[in-house]
Amino acid sequence: MAWLYLGIAAIFEVVFALATEATHGFTRLGPSLLTAAAAAGGIFFLSLALKTLDVGVGYTIWTGVGSVGTVIFATIIFDESLTAWKVLAFVLIIAGVLGLKLSGRAKKTAAPVTAEVTEKTAEPVTV
C-alpha cells in the first residue's frame, strides 16, 4: 500500500509544480488554490507512504518521479523544450528510482521501549 500512496503523492507533486507555473506569481486565484491543495495532498500521501518506507527512499522517489513528470507535462502543456540532456537526466533519475525501489525495505516495527522507574526519597539537608 505504501507504494500506491507514494505514487499518488508523486501525482500531487506534478500537479503542484504545474499549477505553480499557472499562478503567475500567485496572482490567479484558481491555480493558486490548486497549488495549495496539491501541495497538501502530496505531503499527506507522502506521510502515509513513510509509515512503511524509509524516508530516504520515499522522499527521493517522490521528488524524482515528480521532477520527471513535471518536465514531461511542462513540455506538453507549456511548450517547454525537451533536449537530449533532459532525456538523459530522466533516464538517470528513473534508474535511480528503480534502484531505490529494489533496495528499499519496509520499516520494521521496533519493540516498545520500557523504562524501569525507581523511586528515590530525598534525604533532609542540614546546614
Stockholm file with secondary structure:
# STOCKHOLM 1.0

chainA/1-127         MAWLYLGIAAIFEVVFALATEATHGFTRLGPSLLTAAAAAGGIFFLSLALKTLDVGVGYTIWTGVGSVGTVIFATIIFDESLTAWKVLAFVLIIAGVLGLKLSGRAKKTAAPVTAEVTEKTAEPVTV
#=GR chainA/1-127 SS CHHHHHHHHHHHHHHHHHHHHHTTTTTSHHHHHHHHHHHHHHHHHHHHHTTTBCHHHHHHHHHHHHHHHHHHHHHHHSCCCCCHHHHHHHHHHHHHHHHHHHHCCBCCCCCCCCCCCCCCCCCCCCC
#=GC SS_cons         CHHHHHHHHHHHHHHHHHHHHHTTTTTSHHHHHHHHHHHHHHHHHHHHHTTTBCHHHHHHHHHHHHHHHHHHHHHHHSCCCCCHHHHHHHHHHHHHHHHHHHHCCBCCCCCCCCCCCCCCCCCCCCC
//
